[in-house]
Amino acid sequence: MTFLFGSVEYFESELLNTLENWQESGSVNASLKGAYQILLDDLCFDFVCDDNIKKECLNNLKSAFLKVSSEKHEDLLVLA
């Protein structure tokens, strides 16, 4: 499925894809927080755009991280 760049859904997908790729490659440092940090750094230092758009993207990334974090936490509770 395709999501509009910068939307909460886009960042949810990016977080999960990054995490999945790390886990498949056997990365010891595979963590949701690490995936979040990479996307955050990309937005802050590599992404060139209007400041208002950047702020909206950062807010959407944070929202996506919180949503995915809570879903992952719920998944762990079900497995326990």
N, C-alpha and C positions, 0 to 999 in steps of 0.2 A: 504494500500500500504506500502511496506517496502522500507526504504531508508538506504543507507550506513551510518554507524555511523560516525559522525563528519562532514557530508556534510551539506551544507546550507539547503537543503530540510529536512534533519533529524532534524535540530534545529528548522526549521519552524514548523514542526509537533509537536515537543516537547513543544514549546512555546504555540501553540494553544491548545494542549491536557491539559497542566497544567492549562491554563486559563479556559478552559471549565470545568475541574474537580472542580476548586475553585468555579465557578459560580453555578454549580449544587449542591454543598454542602452549598451554601449560605454564603460563606466567604465574610466578609465585605472588606477584603483587596485584593480582586481579581483585579489584574491589570497586564497588559502586562509587565510593568517595574519590578514588583515583580517576575513574572515568569522568566524574563531574569536574575534577580539577583540570583535566586536559581540555575539556570543552570550555571551561571558564577561561583558561589561559588563551585559548584560540580566540575567543570573543574579545578579551581585553587587549591582547597584544597583536593579533594578526588580522583581525576583521576590521576593515576600513569602511566606515559608514557614518551617518549622522548620529550625533550623541543621543538623541531621543530614541532612535531605532535601536542603538546599542543597549540603552537602559531597558527597553522593552524586552529585548532578547535575553538580557541577564535576568530579568524578573521571570521570564518564561522558563529559562533554564533552572532557576531555583525552584519554581513550582513543579517542574518535571522531576527534579531530584527528590523533592519531598514526597511526591506521589509514588514514584518507583520505590523509594525507600520503605514507605508504609506497605506497599504491596509485597515487597520482598520479606518484610518482617512478618506479614500475615502468612506467607508461604512457609516460613520457618516454624511458625506456631502450629500449623496444620501437620507438619512433618514430625513434630515432637510428640 
